[in-house]
Amino acid sequence: MTDLHRPGFGTFFLPGPTEVRLEVLEAMLAPMLPHRGAAFEHMFARIVTSLQAIFRTTRPVYVSTSSATGFMEMAVRCAPPGPVLSLVNGAFSERFADIARSCARDVDVVSAAWGDIVSLEHVETALRTRRYVALTVVHSETSTGALTPLEPLAQLARAHDVLVLVDSVTGIAGAPVETDAWDLDVVLTGSQKALALPPGLAFATVSERFLQRAHLATARGRYFDVREFEQYAKKNQTPNTPAISLLYATLLQCEAIASDGVEQRWLRHAALQHATEQWVSQTRETLGIELCIYARSGHRSPTVSAIALPAHLSGDALVRAVAQRGFVIGGGYGKLKATSFRIGHMGDHSVDGVRRCLDAVADALQSLKAE
Ligand SMILES: *Cc1c(COP(=O)(O)O)cnc(C)c1O
């Protein structure tokens, strides 16, 4: 089985897709179930209950057979008419702004340097200058490893009556998210990141406020119409035929996460980030290899680290050398492609597991340096 599902690859420390446990993969072998019927509804209700514990909400959590981008599109399509403010500090937040533009939104951008986060002062200035219906923000910017604190941002947005649309694709199940307590309007993720499921599903929850205003959006389309998701959620169904096999995997994994307690998962991810940070300083000190983490200290994501490469070292060569040692890590992304590599320390990995991967990276760095 191991060889079958992993032809020539090693253990995944990519920032998505992430390593999926064998038990979760095997859950997908179960036979089909009609998606309109009591057995499905029973299973779906259990999935939603466990997702509610993970998202920290009492609202339904929607499940879409799409990648996370589908729900990013839902968020901007279903927001009421009017201009959108996009916080941009990396490739994925830039993409959120692009998606809004492609849905015919008038988009203004407040930006920060890559590795940094957008300052609240800049957001406030923008909100005072123009009346926005919504703002888009990427919680954990997967291209740089920067984590944006959501609670103060949501408070500020609330004071201006602006909806808060959150891409927490590499946040949910890795970094603390309190959807209800922080009063967030849309929170979305994909299956293949910190939830450690195969790619193919997206999960999102929306506030009552968002739902109430969604009817004003006149071109919601069909596949990503939030009101369709809400109606079907009431029946414990999805609007269209879902990827049933992936739902079997989701049931097993999300019930396991909820029963361990999502706080435990947040703590473990904080420890994984800490171990990575320690490894960077140790590698600098003991091996003399000039590495540094892109994201500013204090704003680092617990799930992903983008690490600047020493001068003259190729990211592609490093990724290849690490793969030969049995681990799949990520290259740089967007404009950091040539100058960084990324460790996705998320999902079901232990601190020892991430250390083994980082040992392999150190070994690969040394061998490339000696060449
Ligand atoms: C991976 C990722 C996405 C895109 O997810 P897809 O599932 O490929 O659509 C969006 N935003 C962030 C922050 C991501 O890490």
The ligand as an ORCA input file, in Angstrom:
! r2SCAN-3c Opt
* xyz 0 1
  C      -3.465     26.447     -0.834
  C      -4.022     27.796     -0.617
  C      -5.061     28.309     -1.420
  C      -5.582     27.609     -2.624
  O      -6.207     26.459     -2.308
  P      -6.771     25.492     -3.447
  O      -7.301     24.384     -2.592
  O      -5.608     25.088     -4.298
  O      -7.804     26.210     -4.202
  C      -5.583     29.537     -1.104
  N      -5.108     30.266     -0.078
  C      -4.108     29.818      0.698
  C      -3.632     30.676      1.820
  C      -3.525     28.581      0.453
  O      -2.539     28.134      1.233
*
